[in-house]
Structure formats: C-alpha cells, structure tokens
Amino acid sequence: MLLPDAARAVRVPGVYAAEVDLPSGSNGLREAFDAALEQVLVKVSGRDSLGNAGARRSLVPDAGKLVRQYSRLPRGRVRVEFDGVQLERILDAAGQPVWGIERPLLAVWYAVDDGAGNRTILDGNDTSGRKGRLRAQLQAAADARGLPVVFPLVDAEDLSRMSFADVWGNFTAPLQQASRRYSADGLLIGRARSLSTGERRVRWTVVTRTEQFAWEGSVSGGPGEAASWLSQRLATVADTGGAVRLVVGDINSIDRLGRLQKYLRSLNIVQSAQIVQVRDDRIEFELQVRGDSSRLQRSLDNGRLLSRVTADAAPVAAGARRPDLIYNWASR
C-alpha cells in the first residue's frame, strides 16, 4: 500500500471556480460566465467532453444563474465562482458523473535526460528559466482539472531515498518512500528528453495505492490524463447507487466513532451512513452510496483514516451477512 501512514486525500479549493478572459462589449460578462462554467464542468465531472459550449448549453443554458460571485482581475481577466450544490444537482439530474472535492494528492517526479549527459529532476524550488516555465505549465494543467499536486524539493533528504535512475527507470518503491514527507497519496512520474514545454513525447505513469496507468503524451497531458483516469475510478453517478455494508474494526472509543461518522459523511460518494450493528470494537454500517462498493473502496483507500482488511481474514458470525467492505481504524 502506498504511503500508509502519511497519505491523505486533500480537499481541493477552487473546483467550482475558474479564471477566464473578459471579452469586451455588452455581452462580455455573460460570455465570460459561459466560458468559466465550461472549465468548471470539466473539473467537477472529470469529463473533457463537457468542456464545450454545446455540452454546457444542454446542461445550463444560462451560466449566469449559477454564479455565486465574480471579481475582475488585472489584465482583462475575471474570476467566476459557481454554486457547487446547484451544479452537482444539475449533473445528477442529467446522469453525469460528479467527482468530489476530496481528491488524491500526487507527487510529481519529472525527470529529463537529453541524451547528451545532461540529467535533471524538476523540483519545487524551480521558479525561473526553462525549469520554472515547465513547472508552471504542469501546475496550470493540474489546476485546470482540479488535480492536487506537489513538486518534491529533490534536496538531500529526498536524494537519500531516491535517485534520478529511480525516476527514469519508473521504479516506484523509492519514489513512494521519498514522497512520504509530502503526504502524497500517489505519484505522477514524467520522463522526457527535453525541458521544453512543448515536448510531445513524455512518458507518463500515474500510481495510486492499488493501481497504475502508463501512457505517452504532452507536458500538459500528464496532469490532464491523470485527472481523467482518476475521475473514471472516483467520480460517481447519482442513479447508479445502492446500499453497501461496511464494517470498521478497532473503534474503541466514542471519539473514534464520532470521527469515523464525520469522515464517512464527508465523502462525496456517501449519501447516508446508518449504524446497524455494534459488536465489541467492530461497527457495521449500512451506507447509501453514489455508485457501487468498488468506487466506495477506492475512496476509502485514498484516505488515511482506515486500512482495508481482506474479506477472508475477517471473522463473520454464523448466519450473519458478510459485509461488502471491511476496514480497520488506521489513523494515529
């Protein structure tokens, strides 16, 4: 399991907001609202297909009706924030997915080998020159998809746990170890032949606790494709839900029970959580969820509070229903 003690999904600010150019003319503000909502629809749903005028009009003909607030920015820009509750209701009614604001934090390990003996790893202190521009482009691409990322410092502490060869060779274990200090839930590994922001042949790998996916694409396509892949696994659709039985062990205090209930209710996938049985330190819940037990499992696996137990390893009383998912308390 990746980063079992330190990892946690993070709440992403700005999922329901976007910054866009403010066109001139009497309809400029309305056009800006429409453009901003198209960006937000992609962030909230995880689907690129919703980021165009046609898809937006079919869902929200008048974006202005969902605007909570907006503010004019320098250089002819405007920041628009939308009503997230209303937007999610619209997506639910249309049978579109919703990816909640609690999302896995990825540590970005980006290595460049130009084939002429020059090797480097992008680090969190790179703010100028070619490396600074590359880092800014990666950050902007992640922000556009609501994907939380952290750029490691690649300092002496990191280099005591990993090396350039580990990034270039896609050896995930040392990178996981080095990423613990950043409380990352997963890795986004990029390997390229140049520091160019226009590089088209970056070898990308996204690694979560239980899965990984590799592809080749552009610089901006790294965070973008990673967000699409994650949203396919974590976003939920309202009309595909049902009941899931969840058992959590090692709940040995009222404080832990309260924290557990608060955590479950904070998950976008969980619509309700009802205790159906208490046996010693094991609490059994019936959850009404958006999606199925596999999506709930991925959401729980992305958190730091619980650790999954294999069904075969968990005792079940004679005649009792075997729960769909079994976890133990893991937080310290």
C-alpha positions as CSV (number, residue, x, y, z in Angstrom):
1,M,0.0,0.0,0.0
2,L,1.3,3.4,-0.9
3,L,2.3,5.8,1.9
4,P,0.0,4.1,4.5
5,D,0.8,6.4,7.5
6,A,1.1,9.8,6.0
7,A,-1.1,9.8,3.0
8,R,-4.5,11.5,2.8
9,A,-6.8,12.8,0.1
10,V,-7.0,16.6,0.2
11,R,-9.8,19.0,-0.2
12,V,-9.2,20.9,-3.4
13,P,-10.1,24.6,-3.3
14,G,-11.5,26.3,-6.4
15,V,-13.1,23.3,-8.0
16,Y,-16.3,25.4,-8.6
17,A,-14.4,28.4,-9.8
18,A,-12.4,29.5,-12.9
19,E,-10.4,32.4,-14.3
20,V,-11.1,33.5,-17.9
21,D,-10.6,36.4,-20.2
22,L,-13.3,39.1,-20.0
23,P,-14.4,39.9,-23.6
24,S,-15.2,43.5,-24.5
25,G,-18.7,44.5,-25.4
26,S,-22.1,44.5,-23.8
27,N,-22.2,40.7,-23.6
28,G,-18.7,40.3,-22.3
29,L,-19.6,39.3,-18.8
30,R,-22.1,36.7,-20.0
31,E,-19.6,35.2,-22.4
32,A,-17.1,35.0,-19.5
33,F,-19.6,33.2,-17.3
34,D,-20.2,30.7,-20.1
35,A,-16.5,30.1,-20.7
36,A,-15.8,29.7,-16.9
37,L,-18.6,27.2,-16.4
38,E,-17.3,25.1,-19.3
39,Q,-14.0,24.9,-17.4
40,V,-15.7,24.1,-14.1
41,L,-17.8,21.4,-15.7
42,V,-14.6,19.5,-16.7
43,K,-13.2,19.9,-13.2
44,V,-16.4,18.7,-11.4
45,S,-17.3,15.8,-13.7
46,G,-13.8,14.7,-14.8
47,R,-15.0,14.6,-18.4
48,D,-13.4,16.6,-21.2
49,S,-16.5,16.1,-23.2
50,L,-18.4,18.6,-21.1
51,G,-15.9,21.4,-21.7
52,N,-17.5,22.9,-24.7
53,A,-20.3,25.3,-25.5
54,G,-22.7,22.6,-26.8
55,A,-22.5,20.4,-23.7
56,R,-22.7,23.4,-21.4
57,R,-25.8,24.8,-23.1
58,S,-27.6,21.4,-22.8
59,L,-26.9,21.3,-19.1
60,V,-27.0,25.0,-18.2
61,P,-28.4,27.4,-20.9
62,D,-27.7,30.4,-18.8
63,A,-24.4,30.1,-16.8
64,G,-25.1,33.4,-15.0
65,K,-27.9,31.8,-13.0
66,L,-25.3,29.6,-11.2
67,V,-22.8,32.4,-10.4
68,R,-22.3,32.9,-6.7
69,Q,-19.8,35.7,-7.1
70,Y,-17.2,37.1,-9.5
71,S,-14.3,39.5,-9.3
72,R,-12.5,41.4,-12.0
73,L,-8.8,40.8,-12.2
74,P,-5.9,42.7,-13.8
75,R,-5.1,42.2,-17.5
76,G,-8.7,41.8,-18.5
77,R,-9.4,38.7,-16.6
78,V,-12.3,37.7,-14.3
79,R,-12.7,35.0,-11.7
80,V,-16.1,33.4,-11.5
81,E,-17.3,31.1,-8.7
82,F,-20.4,29.0,-9.2
83,D,-22.9,27.4,-6.8
84,G,-21.5,23.9,-6.3
85,V,-24.6,22.4,-4.8
86,Q,-26.8,23.5,-7.6
87,L,-24.2,22.5,-10.2
88,E,-24.0,19.0,-8.8
89,R,-27.8,18.7,-8.8
90,I,-27.8,19.5,-12.5
91,L,-25.2,16.9,-13.2
92,D,-27.0,14.3,-11.1
93,A,-30.3,15.0,-13.0
94,A,-28.5,14.6,-16.3
95,G,-26.9,11.3,-15.3
96,Q,-23.4,12.9,-15.4
97,P,-20.6,11.9,-13.0
98,V,-19.5,14.1,-10.1
99,W,-16.0,14.0,-8.7
100,G,-16.0,15.3,-5.1
101,I,-13.6,17.9,-3.8
102,E,-11.6,15.4,-1.8
103,R,-9.1,14.1,-4.2
104,P,-5.8,12.2,-4.1
105,L,-2.6,14.4,-3.8
106,L,0.0,13.3,-6.4
107,A,3.8,13.9,-6.0
108,V,5.1,14.9,-9.4
109,W,8.5,13.4,-10.2
110,Y,9.6,14.7,-13.6
111,A,13.0,13.7,-15.0
112,V,14.8,14.9,-18.1
113,D,17.7,13.2,-19.9
114,D,18.6,14.9,-23.1
115,G,20.8,12.0,-24.3
116,A,24.0,14.2,-24.1
117,G,24.8,13.6,-20.5
118,N,22.5,16.3,-19.0
119,R,20.1,15.0,-16.5
120,T,17.8,16.8,-14.1
121,I,14.7,16.3,-11.9
122,L,12.2,19.1,-11.7
123,D,11.9,20.4,-8.1
124,G,9.6,22.6,-6.0
125,N,12.1,25.5,-6.0
126,D,12.2,25.8,-9.8
127,T,10.5,29.2,-10.4
128,S,12.6,30.7,-13.3
129,G,14.1,29.8,-16.6
130,R,13.1,26.7,-18.6
131,K,12.5,24.6,-15.5
132,G,10.4,27.3,-14.0
133,R,8.3,27.6,-17.1
134,L,7.9,23.8,-17.3
135,R,6.8,23.6,-13.6
136,A,4.3,26.4,-14.1
137,Q,2.8,24.7,-17.1
138,L,2.4,21.4,-15.2
139,Q,0.8,23.3,-12.3
140,A,-1.6,25.1,-14.6
141,A,-2.6,21.9,-16.2
142,A,-3.3,20.3,-12.9
143,D,-5.2,23.3,-11.6
144,A,-7.4,23.3,-14.8
145,R,-8.5,19.8,-13.9
146,G,-8.8,20.3,-10.1
147,L,-5.9,17.8,-9.5
148,P,-3.9,18.5,-6.4
149,V,-0.1,18.1,-7.0
150,V,3.1,18.7,-5.1
151,F,6.5,19.1,-6.6
152,P,9.2,17.5,-4.3
153,L,12.2,19.6,-3.2
154,V,14.6,17.0,-4.5
155,D,17.0,18.0,-1.7
156,A,19.5,15.9,0.3
157,E,16.6,14.3,2.2
158,D,14.8,13.2,-0.9
159,L,18.0,12.1,-2.6
160,S,18.8,9.9,0.4
161,R,15.8,7.9,-0.5
162,M,15.6,8.1,-4.3
163,S,17.8,8.9,-7.4
164,F,17.5,10.1,-10.9
165,A,17.7,6.5,-12.0
166,D,14.6,5.6,-10.0
167,V,12.5,8.3,-11.8
168,W,13.9,7.5,-15.2
169,G,13.5,3.7,-14.6
170,N,10.0,4.1,-13.2
171,F,11.0,2.4,-10.0
172,T,8.1,3.3,-7.8
173,A,9.1,2.0,-4.4
174,P,11.9,4.5,-3.7
175,L,9.7,7.3,-5.0
176,Q,6.9,6.3,-2.7
177,Q,9.3,6.3,0.2
178,A,10.6,9.8,-0.7
179,S,7.0,11.1,-1.2
180,R,6.0,10.3,2.4
181,R,7.3,13.6,3.6
182,Y,4.9,15.4,1.3
183,S,1.8,13.4,2.5
184,A,1.2,12.3,-1.1
185,D,-1.5,9.7,-1.9
186,G,0.1,8.8,-5.2
187,L,2.7,9.5,-7.8
188,L,2.8,11.2,-11.2
189,I,6.0,10.3,-13.0
190,G,7.1,12.0,-16.1
191,R,10.2,11.2,-18.2
192,A,11.2,13.4,-21.1
193,R,14.1,14.2,-23.4
194,S,14.0,18.0,-23.0
195,L,12.8,20.8,-20.7
196,S,10.6,22.2,-23.5
197,T,7.1,23.0,-22.5
198,G,6.1,21.8,-26.0
199,E,7.5,18.3,-25.5
200,R,5.1,15.9,-27.1
201,R,6.7,12.5,-26.1
202,V,6.7,12.5,-22.3
203,R,6.4,9.0,-20.8
204,W,3.9,9.3,-18.0
205,T,2.8,7.0,-15.2
206,V,0.2,7.7,-12.5
207,V,0.5,5.4,-9.5
208,T,-2.2,5.1,-6.7
209,R,-2.3,2.8,-3.7
210,T,-3.7,-0.1,-5.7
211,E,-3.3,0.7,-9.4
212,Q,-1.1,2.4,-12.0
213,F,-1.5,3.6,-15.6
214,A,1.1,4.5,-18.2
215,W,0.9,6.4,-21.5
216,E,2.9,8.8,-23.7
217,G,1.7,12.3,-24.3
218,S,2.4,16.1,-24.0
219,V,3.6,18.0,-20.9
220,S,0.1,19.3,-20.1
221,G,-1.4,16.0,-21.0
222,G,0.3,14.4,-17.9
223,P,-1.9,16.1,-15.3
224,G,-4.8,16.1,-17.7
225,E,-4.8,12.4,-18.4
226,A,-4.1,11.5,-14.8
227,A,-7.1,13.5,-13.7
228,S,-9.3,11.7,-16.4
229,W,-8.0,8.3,-15.3
230,L,-8.6,9.1,-11.6
231,S,-12.1,10.5,-12.1
232,Q,-13.1,7.4,-14.0
233,R,-12.4,5.5,-10.8
234,L,-13.6,8.0,-8.2
235,A,-16.4,10.1,-9.8
236,T,-19.9,8.8,-9.1
237,V,-23.3,9.0,-10.8
238,A,-26.4,9.6,-8.7
239,D,-28.7,7.0,-10.4
240,T,-26.2,4.1,-10.0
241,G,-26.2,3.9,-6.2
242,G,-27.3,1.4,-3.7
243,A,-26.7,0.0,-0.2
244,V,-23.3,-1.1,0.9
245,R,-22.5,-2.9,4.2
246,L,-19.2,-1.6,5.7
247,V,-17.6,-3.0,8.9
248,V,-14.9,-1.0,10.6
249,G,-12.8,-2.6,13.4
250,D,-10.8,-1.1,16.3
251,I,-13.4,1.6,17.1
252,N,-12.7,1.5,20.8
253,S,-13.8,5.0,21.9
254,I,-16.7,7.4,21.4
255,D,-14.2,9.9,19.9
256,R,-13.1,7.4,17.2
257,L,-16.7,6.6,16.4
258,G,-17.5,10.3,16.1
259,R,-14.5,10.9,13.8
260,L,-15.5,7.9,11.7
261,Q,-19.0,9.0,11.2
262,K,-17.9,12.5,10.4
263,Y,-15.4,11.1,7.8
264,L,-17.9,8.9,6.1
265,R,-20.5,11.7,5.8
266,S,-17.8,14.0,4.3
267,L,-17.2,11.6,1.4
268,N,-19.0,12.7,-1.8
269,I,-19.9,9.1,-2.6
270,V,-21.7,8.6,0.7
271,Q,-25.3,9.8,0.8
272,S,-26.1,8.4,4.3
273,A,-24.5,6.3,6.9
274,Q,-26.5,4.3,9.4
275,I,-25.1,2.0,12.2
276,V,-26.8,-1.4,12.0
277,Q,-24.7,-3.4,14.5
278,V,-22.1,-3.0,17.2
279,R,-20.0,-6.0,18.2
280,D,-17.1,-5.3,20.6
281,D,-15.0,-2.8,18.8
282,R,-16.5,-3.5,15.3
283,I,-19.1,-1.2,13.9
284,E,-21.2,-2.2,11.0
285,F,-22.8,0.5,8.8
286,E,-25.3,0.4,6.0
287,L,-24.3,3.1,3.6
288,Q,-26.3,4.6,0.8
289,V,-23.8,5.4,-1.9
290,R,-23.5,7.0,-5.3
291,G,-22.0,4.2,-7.4
292,D,-21.0,0.8,-6.1
293,S,-18.8,-0.8,-3.5
294,S,-15.8,-0.8,-5.7
295,R,-15.9,3.0,-6.0
296,L,-16.5,3.4,-2.3
297,Q,-13.5,1.1,-1.8
298,R,-11.3,3.4,-3.9
299,S,-12.5,6.4,-2.0
300,L,-11.7,4.8,1.4
301,D,-8.4,3.6,0.1
302,N,-7.4,7.1,-0.8
303,G,-7.9,8.3,2.8
304,R,-5.7,7.9,5.8
305,L,-8.3,7.0,8.4
306,L,-8.9,3.3,7.5
307,S,-6.9,0.3,6.3
308,R,-8.6,-2.4,4.3
309,V,-8.9,-5.9,5.5
310,T,-9.4,-8.8,3.1
311,A,-12.8,-10.5,3.5
312,D,-11.3,-13.9,4.1
313,A,-9.3,-12.6,7.1
314,A,-12.3,-11.1,8.9
315,P,-14.5,-13.3,11.1
316,V,-18.2,-13.4,10.4
317,A,-20.8,-14.7,12.9
318,A,-22.7,-17.8,11.9
319,G,-25.8,-16.9,9.9
320,A,-24.7,-13.2,9.6
321,R,-24.5,-11.4,6.3
322,R,-20.9,-10.9,5.1
323,P,-20.2,-7.2,4.7
324,D,-19.2,-5.8,1.4
325,L,-16.2,-4.0,2.7
326,I,-14.1,-4.5,5.9
327,Y,-11.7,-2.0,7.3
328,N,-9.7,-1.3,10.5
329,W,-9.0,2.0,12.1
330,A,-5.6,3.2,10.9
331,S,-5.2,6.8,12.0
332,R,-2.9,7.6,14.9
